[in-house]
Amino acid sequence: MSESKIVTMKEKDMKKVASAQKVMGVLGKVFLYLFLCVMALIVVFPFYWMIISSLKTVPEYEQAIPTLFPETIVWSNYSEAIKTANLYNLFKNTVIVGVVSTILSLVITVITAFVFARLEFKGRDALFALLLATMMIPGELFTITNYVTVTEWGWVGAGVTPFEGYAVLIVPFLVSVFYIYLLRQNFMQIPNELYLAAKVDGTKDLKYLWKVMIPLALPTLISITILKMMGAWNSYVWPRLVTTKEYHLITNGLRTAFQDANTGNANIPQQMAAVTLVSIPLFLVFIFLRKYIMKGVSRSGIKG
């Protein structure tokens, strides 16, 4: 067999292999996108069901065979939900607690993370390890000890002042070891030479923190801010335990406001309407700031 024929056969074999690889690549992409579409439908369907349920009448919602789209769209469920659950007061309480607790928690987290990342003092690493060890303690134990503490301070029960009513929701959760660890790891990525150069120039620690470290760690700080606000927004057990109805947060009001005291039945369409209204701010925060969440969390776990 001549060399030209051998070369021609090799070229044909290579073309077949390339064609097969191309087909396999296309099939792989098809299966990948099909899998992603199925997963997306599974994730999105509960939100779709929430919205269509909020637009139904009670009899339609209680039908044995559920409908995938409302037979009669009832927009009044939203206005009735606002009145029934007193959403304005719930929103006010949640915003006050969320904003104040987030600001104070950020201040504590930034200063503590800076201390453990840059300042040198005896026992620093041991103290930080001890701080991390507290993350192993069950949250229920903290709930018990916090409840005993705020009860001793007189912040629980009827007749508390507005300051005490909000303070009992804010003060026990100002310190988060996880956020301190997250930000400290991000601070550790900033070259220590910058800090030493700033000290040579006579720059104070707080000025260096404000001018250099905070701008460089901004994605992580934004992530912490978002997570802290979402934590306050979704808080249920603690406000239910220590506050009266006047200081309840959104999740507390949504749980009990739509239940008939006589029959025990709940107006589910109106409840779903209230849940939809409450979920909109969280959706907007995630849509517009999701890149900061991913960037901040990913950067905090990489050293160097």
ABEGO torsion letter per residue (X at the ends): XBAAAAAAAAAAAAAAAAAAAAAAAAAAAAAAAAAAAAAAAAAAAAAAAAAAAAABBAAAAABABBBABBABBBAAAAAAAAAAAGAAAAAAAAAAAAAAAAAAAAAAAAAAAAAAAABBBBGAAAAAAAAAAAAABBAAAAAAAAAAAAAAAGABEBGBBAAAAAAAAAAAAABBAAAAAAAAAAAAABBAAAAAAAAAAGBBAAAAAAAAAAAAAAAAAAAAAAAAAAAAAABAAAAAAABBAAABBAAAAAAAAABBAAAGBBBAAAAAAAAAAAAAAAAAAAAAAAAAAAAAAAAAABBX
